[in-house]
Amino acid sequence: MAHADKTVDVLIVGAGPTGSTLAIDLARRGVGIRVIDKDPHAFDGSRAKGVQPRTLEVLDDLGAVDDVLAGGSEYPKLGVHMGRWVVPWRMFPHHEATTDVPYPNTWLVPQFRTDRALHARLASLGHSVEFGAELVGLTQDDETVTATLASGERITARYLVGADGGSSTVRHQLGIGFLGSTDELERVLLFDARTTGLSRDRWHVWARIKAGACPLPGGDLFQWMFQLKLDEEPPADEDEINRRLARYDVRVHDIRWKSLFRPNIRLAEAFRRGRAFLAGDAGHVHTPAGAQGLNTGMQDGYNLGWKLAQVLAGANPALLDTYEAERLPIAASVIGLSTKKYEGIAKLDPSSVKRGKEVQQLKLTYRGGPLAPAGAESTSTLRVGDRAPNAELVDAKGEQIRLFDAFRGPHFTAIAHGDRATTALAGLLWPTTGAPLKSIAATNSPEFTRLYGLTTDTLLLIRPDGYIAHIATKNILPTTQTAATPMTPPTPPNQPTRESRAQT
């Protein structure tokens, strides 16, 4: 076993969107990390190209949203080819931004651009991905996990997270079952290629040959999809693909990336074994319909990051049990949604092509989970476990505050509405280690009051991942203190209150 001074806090296996999201969140909290990936370089294909509104909010908090927005665009209308006619069809309805939902539209951005944006943000925090580092073995005891690499190097970490895809080596090493099925009879050829003969203002679809071509922003590439017939061999080269497209006066050339996809619908039987965790495709795989896989994986990492950091800072290790309890049901529901969409698309059901609020992941909630008990207080619009929406308010100093700006960073946020809540907030004890607390006393803020459904003096505690941890209108101080306890390190005895510290 490695010496203690060589033990890293968290080893992340896999540097795709899930692993990179986790790495950024941990790095900004000062957690010692290493990120390894068996591939020789960053992914260079378009694969998962839809980034949902909730994920854009996550990227905003992590400091990577500008790069992702710059590398993408809104989705174009479908162009359904029917003989000589091209029928337009809007798959994603356009929504105008509102105060509570600043990123209302699904963003079309090839995965390699999302990966690059995340890796650039990670580099700005002083970390880089170790490519060409393949995990081949894993052991653990009560205090550490030791990973063996193909190079022979052994890495000892306090925790390990497998974000290494559907064929996850971490999952296999942990012996965790992957329940579900793979349809070996249905296959889709995906590839990125330059294309002539097609306009770039449509996602082109040909029902007759079961093919589609989506223009990728930021260049001249299209992502192509060919659904293969039973026992049909995929086209061997560009010439064979172009023979299939000849009747449409379309040609592809300069193929950059190619993959053969099989519908895979699987869910890990557990997201944790001891000190090792699964995230993203390592724990759940879906059909591509609805653009859910990448987004669900990134939010796995976003859920797990602050919890790992808190436990490393001294919080009760039971906090880590809430990761599986919160994320596994979400993954199961997303699998159900994407499967329903995919089956509908196969039947050419227009309602399955449409994308509405159900895919945006803004309504996903942790209600009823271990950190959001069913009996908790609520407002007229929100319950504990819900996403905390953006809003604008004026604080006690007369300063205008945008909540998503206030939430940005590795801290909890407490918002007091009304005199009783403000007094309680001043008496709240908060530990000196782990995630700090940002306090806001709201005054003269009708928009905030409306969006948060406040009808009386209320103290809201917002988790570091932007979900509501507690709502208090009665017994405000003791209930808030109790709610914070499972999520934070112990408060030192005789620690002065926030109010008395402010007066010294």
N, C-alpha and C positions, 0 to 999 in steps of 0.2 A: 504494500500500500504506500502511496505517495506521502511525503511528509506534509504536515499541516500547512506549512507556508506555500505549498504547491497545490493546495486544494482550492478549486474555484467554487464560487457560490452556486452557479447554475451553468450546466453544459446544455446547449441547445443543438439538437441534431436535426439539420435541415434548415436551409436559408431561403426558402420560398416566402411568400407573403405572411404565412402564419408564424414561422420561426423568426422572421425579421421584425414583425410587429412586437412579439414578445421581447426580442433582444433590445429594441429601442426603449420599450417601457422599463425594462430592468436597468438599462444603462443610464437612463436619466434619473434613476433613483439611487445611483451609486453602487449598484450590485455588481459584483465581479462575475463576468460572463466569458464564455468562449462559444463561438458559433462555428460548427463544422458542417460541411456538405460534401457528399461523395462525388458529385459532378466536378469536372475540371474547371468549369466556369459558370457564371450566372446563366439562368435559363434564357433562351433567345427566341422563344416562340410567343404566339399571341394567346394561346389556350384560353384561360379564364379572363374574359375581356369586359365583364360587367361589374362595375363597382357601385354598390347600392348607397342610398343617402345616409344610412346610419354608419356605414363604413367610412364615408367621406367625413363624418363628424369625428370618428376615431382618428383618422389621418390628420384632421385639423388639430386635435389635442396633441398628437405625437409630433407635429411640426413637419409633416410631409405632404399636406394637402395641395399646396401650390404647385409642386412638381407634378403631381398626379393630374390635377386639372389642366395644366399646361400641355400634358401629353395626350389629352383625350378630347372628347366632344360629346354632345348629346347623341343618342341613337338616331340614325336616319329612319325615314319611313321604309317599310318593306316595299319592294317592287316585285309583285307576283307576275311572272311571265306566263301569259296565256296566248299561245300562238304569236301573232304580231303585236299583241297588246300587252302593256305593262300596267297592272292595276295597283295603285298606291294603297298602302294599309299601314296605319300607325300602330306599332306594337306598344311603344311606351308613350302614354299621353304626356304632353308637356305641362309642367306645373310651375307657377311663378313662386319665387322665394318669398317666405313669410318670416316674421320675427322668430317664431318657434321652430321653423324648419328652414334653415338657411341654405341647405343643399337638397332641393326637392326632387331632383331628377337622377335616374340611374345614369352613370357616366360610362361611356364607351372608351376604354383604354386598354391596349394590348398588355398582357401580363408582364412581358419583359420590361415595359416602361414602369409599371407599378413596382416591380422588383428593383429596378434601378433607383427609383425615388426613395424606397425604403433603405437600400444599401447606402445611398448618399447621406441620408439622415443619420444612419448608424455611424458612418465615418465621421460625421461632424461631432459625434459624442465620443470619438476616440477609439472606435472598435471597427474591425473588419471581419469578413467571412473567411474562414480557412477552407478554400476549395480543394478538392482532391483528397479529402480526409474522410475515409470510409470507416464507419463503425462496424466491427465484426463480432464483438463480444461485450457482455454487460453482466456485472455482478453487483450486489449491494449488501450492506449490513444496516445496523440501526442508525448509523450516523452519516454514511456516505454511499455514493454510487461510483463504481469504477468502470469506465468504458475502455475497451481495447480497440485500437484502430488497425487497419490493414497494414500500416507501416510498422506496427509493433509498439507504437507509443501507447501508454496508458494514462488516461486522464481521470483524476479523482475529483468528484464534485459533491457538494452537499445535496443538490437536486439535479435531475436530468429531465429534459423534456424532449420527447420524440415528435418532431414536426416533419417527418421524413416520408410523407406521402402514403398512398394507398397500399403499397407493398412494404410498409414500414419494417425495417430491421429491428427497431426498438420494440415494436409490438410483438414481433416473433420472439425476440429474446425474453420478453416478459411472460410469454405464454398466454397472452390475452386473446380470446376467441374473437373472430371478425364475422359476425352473424349477418346473413343475407345471401345474395345471389349475384352471379355475373352471367349475363346473357351472351353465351358464346356464339349464338347464331346471328345476332344483330351486331353489325359493325359499321362504324362511320370513319371515313378517311378525312382527317383534318390536315390542312397545310396552309402556309402563308406564301403568297406569290404575287409578283407584279402581274398586272392583267391589262390587256387592251380590248376595247370593244364594249366596255361597261362604264356607265356614268358613276360618279362617286357620291351621288346624293341619294342613293337607295341601297338597302340591303336586298340584293337580288335573290329571288327564289324561283326554282323551276320544279314544279310538282311532278312533271312527267319523268324527269330523270332523278328526282329526289336529291337535288343539289342546291346549294346556296353559296353566296359570295357576299361577305360583309366588308365594306371599305374600312380600313384601319386608319385612325387619325395620325397625323404627323408624318406622312410619307405617301408612297404610291402602292402600298401593299393591300391586298385583300386577304381576309381569312376565308378559305374555301372549305366546304363540307360536302362530302359525297356519301350518301347512305348506300351501302353495298347490298346487293341481293344475296339470298341464301347461297352459300358456297361460292360466291363470286370472288375472284381474286382481285385485290386492289390494283389500280393502274400502276404499271411498273415505272413509268417515266412521264415526262412532260408531253411527249408525242402521243402517248395513249390517252392522256387526259384531254388533249386538244382534239383528238378524233371524236370524243364524246361531245365536245362543245362546238364542233364545226358548224352544225346546223343553226347555231345561234350567233355566228360571226364573232365569237369570243375566243381569245387565246390567253393562256397563262405562260409565264416564263420566269426564270430566275426564282425557283422555289427555295425559300429560306429555311423552312422548318416543316416537318411532316410527322404525323402521328396517327396510329390506328387506334380508334377508341371503341371500347365495348361498354354498353350500359352496365354500370356497377352500382349496386344498391346494398350497402353494408354499414353496420354499426358495431363498434367494439362493445364487448360485454362489460367493459369497465374502462375508465379513463385514467386509472391510477393503479400502480402496484408499488407499495412502499414509497420510496423517494423518487420514483420515476412516473412521468405523466405522458399522456398522449394528447396531441392537439391537431386540429385540421384534418386533412385526409387520412392521417394515421389512425384517427378515431372514428371517422365517418366519411363515406363517399356517396355521392349522389349522381343523378343524371345532370347534364349541363343545363337543362331547362330551368328558366327563371333566374339564372345567374346567382346561385346561392352558395356554391361550394367555397370559393375563395373568401367570400364575405363572412361565412360562418366560421371558417378557420381563423381569420384575422381577429374576430371577436372572441374566439377561444383564447388566443394569446393575450388579448386585452383584458379578459376576465382573470386570467391566471397571474399576470405580471405583478399587479399590486399585492396580491395575496402572498405570493412567494416573498416579495420584499418585506412585507409586514412580519411574516413568520421569521425571516432571517434577522429582523430587527428586534425580535423578542415576543411577538404575538403568539397566542396559543396555536400550536400546530394543527388543531382541529379546524382552523380556518381553511386549510387546504382541502379538507373534505368537501367544502362547499363548491369547489370547482366542478367536480363531477355532478354533484346534486343540481347545480344550476345549468350546466352546459349540455349534459347528456339528453335531458328532455327537449331542449332546443334543437339539438342535432336530429333527434327522432322526428320532430314535427317538420323540420326543413326537408328531411328525406321524403316524408309523405307529400309535401307540397310539390317538390321538384319531380317526383315520380308521377303524380297526377298530371302535371303539365306535360311531361315527356310523352305519356301515353296518349294524351289528347292530340299532341302534335303529330304523332304517328298516324292518327286517324284523320288528320287535316281538320281538326276542330278549331275554328277561329277563336273561340274563347280561350283556348290554351295558348294561342300565340300572343294574345293580349297580356300586358303586364300591368298590374294595378298595385295598390298599396300593400297587398299581402306579400310582395317580394321585396319591399323596401327596407324591411327589418326595423322600422321605427316603432312598431307596436310590440316587438318582442319584450317580454317582461319576466322577471324572476319572482312574481307574486307566488306566495305559498311555499317558497323555498326556505332553506334554513336561515337565511338572512332577511327574509321578508315574511314573517309568520302571518297566517290568514287573519288573525284577530287584531292586527296592527291598525292604528288610526289611519284615516284617509282624509283627503279633501274632496271637494265636489267634482274634481276632474282627475285626480291622481291617487294612486295607492303606493305603498311601500313596495319596491321592486320594479317600478316603472322607470322608463327613461325620463330623466329630468330635462324638460324642454328648454330651449333658449328663451330669454326674455330680457327686457331692458328695465332698469329700475334706478332710483336715486337713493344713495345711501345717507347715513346720518350726517356725513360731512358735506352733503350737497353735490356729491360727484355722481355723474352718470355712469352706470355700470352695465355692460353687456354680459350676461351670465356665461355664455360660452367662452368669453375671454377670461372670466374669473375662474372657470372650471379648468382651463388649460394648465396642465402641470401635474406633478405627482402628489397632489394633496387631497384631503377631504375639504368640503366646503360646507359651512353652516350659514343658513340664511334665517334671520329673525324678522318676523313680521308682527309688529305691535309691541307695546311697552313690556308686557309680561314676558314675551319671548326674548326681547332684547336684554332684559334683566337676567333671565335664565342663562342666556348665552355668555354673559359676563362672568357667571359663576361656574361655567363648564370647565372641568379639569381635563387637560389633554397631555399625553405623554411627551417627553422630550426626545424620544427616539421614534423611528419609523416615519410614516407620512405625516407632515404637519397639518394643521387646520387653518384654513382661511375663513375669517368671519366677516359677514356682511349684515348690517342692520338696515333693512329696507324701509324707506319712507316715501310717501307721495308717489306711489308706483302702481297706477291702476292697471296697466298692461300686465305687469307681473302678477298682480292679484287675480286678474281674470284668467290668465293662462294656467296658473297654479291652483285655481279654484279655492282661494282663501276667503273664509267668512268670519274668522275670529283670529285672535293672536295665535301665531303658529311658528314653531321652530322646525326647519327642515335640515336634515343632515344628508349630504350628497356624497356618495362613494367616489373614490378616485376614477372609476370607470364611467362616471356620469349617470349612475342609477340611484334612485332614492333609497337611502339606508334607514331613514326614520322620519316620521311625521309626528309632532307632539303639539297638542292643544291643551292637554290636561297633565298635571304633574310634569311640567315641561322639563325641568332640569334633571330630576332623577330618571325619568324614562329615557332621555337622550343619553345620559351617562351610561345607563345599562345597555342600550342598543350599541354604543360604541365599543364596549368592553370586548366582545368576541373578535373585533376587527383590528384592535390596536394592542401594542405592548402595554404592560402594566404601568400605571401612573405611580411615580415615586411617592412614598408616604410624606405627608405634610407639604405636598407641593402647593404653592400659592395658586389661587384662582387666576383666571385670565384678567379679571378686573383689578385685583390687587397687584399683579405684575405690571399692569399698565400704569398704576399710580406710583410705582417706585422709580 
